[in-house]
Amino acid sequence: TGQCIRYAKVRRAGESVSVSSQGHLPFDFSAFWAEPLMPENSLTKLLKANGLTRNKVTVGVPAQWCLFDEIRLPMLDESSLLGAVGLQAEQRYNRSDRAFTSDYMLPVVDEDKWSVTLGAMASAHVAALQYALDEAHLKVQAILPTSVLLHDMYHTDSSKRWQYTAWLRNDQVELFCWNQKRFAGMNLLQVSGEHVNGDLHQRLYDTVRQQILQDELIHAVDAQNQNVQLFWDVDHPCDVQWFDKPTDARKWQIHASQSTGSQQAATGNDLIALGQLAVSDKAAPLNFTAPRANREQQQTTHPWRTRLIMIGVLLVMLVGFLGYDLYSLNSRITELTTQISSLEDGTRIARSSIKLVQRADAWFSTTPKYLACQRSIAKAFGSTEFIWATNLSLRPDMLGLMNGSARSEDDVIKLSDRMKKRADLRDVKLLFMREAAAKNNTEIAFAVSFVYVPTAVTGGNDESE
């Protein structure tokens, strides 16, 4: 987990796994990454001291150690797809300052293209983990982000287009978003504060829901088309019934810790998922110790050899045809290069000037859009009402989100109604309105989304108010 190692020894039990023992070992990985690779390193010593040797092991790592991307490619055959994915991964993760080991999940068909999920982890970290585990006589089957396994651990409603997987780990939530099995994003959310008397349930619900609300605003997602899987931390008690909220149209699936084997301590879903992968014959969806590109490349050696021979013959023929015009083409290229060089200074100055004008136009033109939008919103506030805005976000396409507080719900509703009546504010939606504990009294927290559309004449509308 970054600050400790949680482990479980498992064996196959029918279609599931049985846990014979589990434990928790404090360990500082930030110090381990800085150590030189030596046989007697701190991780190897810790594993040997606790008898964790001479076994097969599947290692789950936090999502914050990894990078994730989705790429879309044409409907290529298997061999061509492998080369295209490898090229995309090299362009994204081949950095001069730090090397990454990448792998990809099985492609998913989306309309007329392949959707491929890429994952990457620092090569130095992968090598350090493998070396330390090998020195402890542990056979590493896979190293992968644990949250990827949790997504398919339980059956979900496949009719829901948007699938969320939230894993509570200590005071942090790893939130993965999938759009019809396509990777749509990953966020690390912080759940802070003291967790007493059910407060953790409320904080976790608010934190995950706030991120989902932002996705709804950006992607225009309907709440009824969402399925949220929430995996609970083994260290905190969970009240599953707490999440039954008739006012929330989303489908919430709460997965608390499981009881496995004859032992009394519950086992976290993360260890169960890793254990199921360890005892099964299935390949890991992501594996930084044996990337799919390397595995499949060995299986396609002979078809590639034939294709390379054919490509080589074609290249020889092309070189013969192109050599005839090579001299004239080189002369033309030299001439054009000279012309481009003479235009570089002017082009650079013009490009810089255009950016400055575009940036200033929204603020300093005779009709500045951003200031006009703020003016329109300000006029919607009542002069005698106790209501105020605490945050206003406005995107370049004039899609806005305003958070604020008020003393009563009536003031919030009046503000929303006045905003809807303004000609230059469209699609006004009251996203939420709930009580927020204040120091001296109770305040109402609210959020409103809108689209600002500048109107040609706004003087009459302002005068009437």
For each residue, the residues with C-beta under 8 A, 3 or more apart:
1: 4 5 6 62 169 170
2: 29 30 62 64 65
3: 26 27 28 29
4: 1 24 25 26 27
5: 1 24 25 27 46
6: 1 22 23 24 25 268 270 271
7: 22 23 25 52 271
8: 19 21 22 23 267 271 272 274 275
9: 19 20 21 22 55
10: 17 18 19 20 271 275 278 279
11: 17 18 20 279
12: 17 18 279
13: 16 17 18 261
14:
15:
16: 13 260 276
17: 10 11 12 13 260 272 275 276 279
18: 10 11 12 13 260 261
19: 8 9 10 22 260 261 263 267 271 272 275
20: 9 10 11 261 263
21: 8 9 263
22: 6 7 8 9 19 263 265 267 271
23: 6 7 8 50
24: 4 5 6
25: 4 5 6 7 46 50
26: 3 4
27: 3 4 5 32 42 43 46
28: 3 31 32
29: 2 3 32 33
30: 2 33 34
31: 28 34 35 42
32: 27 28 29 35 41 42 43 128 132
33: 29 30 124 125 128
34: 30 31
35: 31 32 38 41 42 128
36:
37: 41 127 128 131
38: 35 41
39: 44 135
40: 44 45
41: 32 35 37 38 44 45 131 132 135
42: 27 31 32 35 45 46
43: 27 32 46 47 128 129 132 133 136
44: 39 40 41 47 48 132 133 135 136
45: 40 41 42 48 49
46: 5 25 27 42 43 49 50
47: 43 44 50 52 53 132 133 136 138
48: 44 45 51 52 53 136
49: 45 46
50: 23 25 46 47
51: 48
52: 7 47 48 55 136 138
53: 47 48 136 137 138
54: 137 138
55: 9 52 138 139
56: 138 139 141 278
57: 133 138 139 140 141 278
58: 140 141 142 144 274 275 277 278 284
59: 129 133 140 142 143 144 274
60: 144 145 146 149 270 273 274
61: 65 66 121 143 144 145 146
62: 1 2 65 66 145 146 169 174
63: 66 68 145 146 147 174 176 186 188
64: 2 174 188
65: 2 61 62 121 122 125 145
66: 61 62 63 119 120 121 145
67: 92 93 100 118 119 120 121
68: 63 117 118 119 120 183 186
69: 92 117 118 183
70: 115 116 117 118 182 183 184
71: 85 88 115 116 118
72: 110 113 114 115 116
73: 76 81 84 85 88 107 113 114 116
74: 112 113 114
75: 109 112 113 114
76: 73 80 81 84 114
77: 80 81
78: 81 82 296 300
79: 82 83 300 303 304 307
80: 76 77 83 84
81: 73 76 77 78 84 85 107 114 116
82: 78 79 85 86 293 296 297 300
83: 79 80 86 87
84: 73 76 80 81 87 88
85: 71 73 81 82 88 89 104 116 118 293
86: 82 83 89 90 293
87: 83 84 90 91
88: 71 73 84 85 91 92 116 118
89: 85 86 92 93 102 104 118 120 293
90: 86 87 93 94
91: 87 88 94
92: 67 69 88 89 102 118 120
93: 67 89 90 100 102 120
94: 90 91 99 100
95: 98 99 100
96:
97:
98: 95 122 124
99: 94 95 122 123 124
100: 67 93 94 95 120 121 122 123
101: 120 121 122 123 126 288 291
102: 89 92 93 118 119 120 288 291 293
103: 118 119 120 286 287 288 291 292 293
104: 85 89 107 116 117 118 119 286 291 292 293
105: 116 117 119 148 183 285 286
106: 285
107: 73 81 104 114 115 116
108: 114 115 116 180 181 182
109: 75 113 114 115
110: 72 113 114 115 180 182
111:
112: 74 75
113: 72 73 74 75 109 110
114: 72 73 74 75 76 81 107 108 109 110
115: 70 71 72 107 108 109 110 181 182 183
116: 70 71 72 73 81 85 88 104 105 107 108
117: 68 69 70 104 105 182 183
118: 67 68 69 70 71 85 88 89 92 102 103 104
119: 66 67 68 102 103 104 105 144 145 148 286 288
120: 66 67 68 89 92 93 100 101 102 103
121: 61 65 66 67 100 101 125 126 143 288
122: 65 98 99 100 101 125 126
123: 99 100 101 126 127
124: 33 98 99 127 128
125: 33 65 121 122 128 129
126: 101 121 122 123 129 130 143 288 289
127: 37 123 124 130 131
128: 32 33 35 37 43 124 125 131 132
129: 43 59 125 126 132 133 140 143
130: 126 127 133 134 140 143 289
131: 37 41 127 128 134 135
132: 32 41 43 44 47 128 129 135 136
133: 43 44 47 57 59 129 130 136 138 140
134: 130 131 137 138 140
135: 39 41 44 131 132
136: 43 44 47 48 52 53 132 133
137: 53 54 134
138: 47 52 53 54 55 56 57 133 134
139: 55 56 57
140: 57 58 59 129 130 133 134 143 289
141: 56 57 58 277 278 284 289
142: 58 59 277 284 287 288 289 290
143: 59 61 121 126 129 130 140 287 288 289
144: 58 59 60 61 119 148 149 284 285 286 287 288
145: 60 61 62 63 65 66 119 148 286
146: 60 61 62 63 149 150 167 270 273 274
147: 63 150 151 165 167 174 176 186
148: 105 119 144 145 151 176 285 286
149: 60 144 146 152 153 270 273 274 277 285
150: 146 147 153 165 167 229 231 269 270 273
151: 147 148 163 165 176 178 229
152: 149 285
153: 149 150 255 269 272 273 276
154: 229 253 255
155:
156: 160 163 227 229 253
157: 160 227 251
158:
159:
160: 156 157 163 225 226 227 251
161: 179 180 221 225 226
162: 177 178 179 184 215 221 225 226 227
163: 151 156 160 177 178 179 181 226 227 229
164: 175 176 177 178 208 212 226 227 228 229
165: 147 150 151 174 175 176 178 229 231
166: 173 174 175 176 204 208 228 229 230 231
167: 146 147 150 173 174 231 270
168: 172 173 191 204 230 231 232 233 236
169: 1 62 172 173 174 233 270
170: 1 233 235
171: 190 191 192
172: 168 169 188 189 190 191
173: 166 167 168 169 188 189 190 191 204 207 208
174: 62 63 64 147 165 166 167 169 186 188
175: 164 165 166 186 187 188 189 208 211
176: 63 147 148 151 164 165 166 183 185 186
177: 162 163 164 183 184 185 186 187 215
178: 151 162 163 164 165 181 182 183 184
179: 161 162 163 182 184
180: 108 110 161
181: 108 115 163 178
182: 70 108 110 115 117 178 179
183: 68 69 70 105 115 117 176 177 178 186
184: 70 162 177 178 179 215
185: 176 177 215
186: 63 68 147 174 175 176 177 183
187: 175 177 211
188: 63 64 172 173 174 175
189: 172 173 175 207 208 211
190: 171 172 173 207
191: 168 171 172 173 200 203 204 207
192: 171 203
193: 199 203
194: 199
195: 199 200 203 236
196: 199
197:
198: 201 202 239 242
199: 193 194 195 196 202 203
200: 191 195 203 204 236
201: 198 204 205 238 239 242 243
202: 198 199 205 206
203: 191 192 193 195 199 200 206 207
204: 166 168 173 191 200 201 207 208 230
205: 201 202 208 209 243
206: 202 203 209 210
207: 173 189 190 191 203 204 210 211
208: 164 166 173 175 189 204 205 211 212 228 230
209: 205 206 212 213 248
210: 206 207 213 214
211: 175 187 189 207 208 214 215
212: 164 208 209 215 216 226 228 250
213: 209 210 216 217 431 432 447
214: 210 211 217 218
215: 162 177 184 185 211 212 218 219 221
216: 212 213 219 220 221 222 223
217: 213 214 220 399 401 431 449
218: 214 215
219: 215 216
220: 216 217
221: 161 162 215 216 225 226
222: 216 225 226
223: 216 226 248 249 250
224: 249 250
225: 160 161 162 221 222
226: 160 161 162 163 164 212 221 222 223 249 250 251
227: 156 157 160 162 163 164 250 251 253
228: 164 166 208 212 250 251 252 253
229: 150 151 154 156 163 164 165 166 253 255
230: 166 168 204 208 243 252 253 254 255
231: 150 165 166 167 168 255 269 270
232: 168 236 238 254 255 256 257 269
233: 168 169 170 236 268
234: 257 266 267 268
235: 170
236: 168 195 200 232 233
237:
238: 201 232 254 256 257
239: 198 201 242
240: 243 254 256
241: 244
242: 198 201 239
243: 201 205 230 240 252 254
244: 241 252
245: 248 252
246:
247:
248: 209 223 245 252
249: 223 224 226
250: 212 223 224 226 227 228
251: 157 160 226 227 228
252: 228 230 243 244 245 248
253: 154 156 227 228 229 230
254: 230 232 238 240 243
255: 153 154 229 230 231 232 269
256: 232 238 240 266
257: 232 234 238 266 267 268 269
258: 266 267 268 269 272
259: 264 266 267
260: 16 17 18 19 263 267 272
261: 13 18 19 20
262:
263: 19 20 21 22 260
264: 259
265: 22
266: 234 256 257 258 259
267: 8 19 22 234 257 258 259 260 271 272
268: 6 233 234 257 258 271 272
269: 150 153 231 232 255 257 258 272 273
270: 6 60 146 149 150 167 169 231 273 274
271: 6 7 8 10 19 22 267 268 274 275
272: 8 17 19 153 258 260 267 268 269 275 276
273: 60 146 149 150 153 269 270 276 277
274: 8 58 59 60 146 149 270 271 277 278
275: 8 10 17 19 58 271 272 278 279
276: 16 17 153 272 273 279 280
277: 58 141 142 149 273 274 280 282 284
278: 10 56 57 58 141 274 275
279: 10 11 12 17 275 276
280: 276 277
281:
282: 277
283: 287
284: 58 141 142 144 277 287
285: 105 106 144 148 149 152
286: 103 104 105 119 144 145 148
287: 103 142 143 144 283 284 290 291 292
288: 101 102 103 119 121 126 142 143 144 291
289: 126 130 140 141 142 143
290: 142 287 294 295
291: 101 102 103 104 287 288 294 295
292: 103 104 287 295 296
293: 82 85 86 89 102 103 104 296 297
294: 290 291 297 298
295: 290 291 292 298 299
296: 78 82 292 293 299 300
297: 82 293 294 300 301
298: 294 295 301
299: 295 296
300: 78 79 82 296 297 303 304
301: 297 298 304 305
302: 305 306
303: 79 300 306 307
304: 79 300 301 307 308
305: 301 302 308 309
306: 302 303 309 310
307: 79 303 304 310 311
308: 304 305 311 312
309: 305 306 312 313
310: 306 307 313 314
311: 307 308 314 315
312: 308 309 315 316
313: 309 310 316 317
314: 310 311 317 318
315: 311 312 318 319
316: 312 313 319 320
317: 313 314 320 321
318: 314 315 321 322
319: 315 316 322 323
320: 316 317 323
321: 317 318 324
322: 318 319 325 326
323: 319 320 326
324: 321
325: 322 328 329
326: 322 323 329 330
327: 330 331
328: 325 331 332
329: 325 326 332 333
330: 326 327 333 334
331: 327 328 334 335
332: 328 329 335 336
333: 329 330 336 337
334: 330 331 337 338
335: 331 332 338 339
336: 332 333 339 340
337: 333 334 340 341
338: 334 335 341 342
339: 335 336 342 343
340: 336 337 343 344
341: 337 338 344
342: 338 339
343: 339 340 346 347
344: 340 341 347 348
345: 348 349
346: 343 349 350
347: 343 344 350 351
348: 344 345 351 352
349: 345 346 352 353
350: 346 347 353 354
351: 347 348 354 355
352: 348 349 355 356
353: 349 350 356 357
354: 350 351 357 358
355: 351 352 358 359
356: 352 353 359 360
357: 353 354 360 361
358: 354 355 361
359: 355 356 362
360: 356 357 363 364 365
361: 357 358 364 365 368
362: 359 365 368 369 370
363: 360 368 370 371
364: 360 361 368
365: 360 361 362 368
366:
367: 372 454
368: 361 362 363 364 365 371 372
369: 362 372 373 398 452 454
370: 362 363 373 374 394
371: 363 368 374 375
372: 367 368 369 375 376 424 452 454 458
373: 369 370 376 377 394 398 400 424 452
374: 370 371 377 378 392
375: 371 372 378 379
376: 372 373 379 380 422 424 425 452 458
377: 373 374 380 381 389 392 402 419 425
378: 374 375 381
379: 375 376 422 462 465
380: 376 377 415 418 419 422 425
381: 377 378 385 387 388 389 415
382: 385 387 411 414 415 418
383:
384:
385: 381 382 406 411 414 415
386: 406 407 408 411
387: 381 382 404 405 406 407 411 412 415
388: 381 404 405 406
389: 377 381 392 402 403 404
390: 403 404 405
391: 402 403 404
392: 374 377 389 400 401 402 403
393: 400 401 402
394: 370 373 398 399 400 452
395: 398 399 400
396:
397:
398: 369 373 394 395 451 452 453
399: 217 394 395 449 450 451
400: 373 392 393 394 395 449 450 451 452
401: 217 392 393 431 447 448 449
402: 377 389 391 392 393 447 448 449 450
403: 389 390 391 392 445 446 447
404: 387 388 389 390 391 445 446 447 448
405: 387 388 390 436 443 444 445 446
406: 385 386 387 388 409 411 412 415 443 444 446
407: 386 387 411 441 443 444
408: 386 411 412 444
409: 406 412 413 433 444
410: 413 414
411: 382 385 386 387 406 407 408 414 415 444
412: 387 406 408 409 415 416 430 433 444 446
413: 409 410 416 417 430
414: 382 385 410 411 417 418
415: 380 381 382 385 387 406 411 412 418 419 448
416: 412 413 419 420 428 430 448
417: 413 414 420 421
418: 380 382 414 415 421 422
419: 377 380 415 416 422 425 428 448 450
420: 416 417 425 428
421: 417 418
422: 376 379 380 418 419 425 461
423: 455 458 461
424: 372 373 376 452 453 454 455 458 461
425: 376 377 380 419 420 422 428 450 451 452 453
426: 450 451 452 453
427: 449 450 451
428: 416 419 420 425 448 449 450
429: 448 449 450
430: 412 413 416 433 446 447 448
431: 213 217 401 446 447 448 449
432: 213 445 446 447
433: 409 412 430 444 445 446
434: 444 445 446
435: 442 443 444 445
436: 405 442 443 444 445
437: 442
438: 441 442 443
439:
440:
441: 407 438
442: 435 436 437 438
443: 405 406 407 435 436 438
444: 405 406 407 408 409 411 412 433 434 435 436
445: 403 404 405 432 433 434 435 436
446: 403 404 405 406 412 430 431 432 433 434
447: 213 401 402 403 404 430 431 432
448: 401 402 404 415 416 419 428 429 430 431
449: 217 399 400 401 402 427 428 429 431
450: 399 400 402 419 425 426 427 428 429
451: 398 399 400 425 426 427
452: 369 372 373 376 394 398 400 424 425 426
453: 398 424 425 426
454: 367 369 372 424
455: 423 424 458 461
456:
457: 460
458: 372 376 423 424 455 461 462
459: 462 463
460: 457 463 464
461: 422 423 424 455 458 464 465
462: 379 458 459 465
463: 459 460
464: 460 461
465: 379 461 462
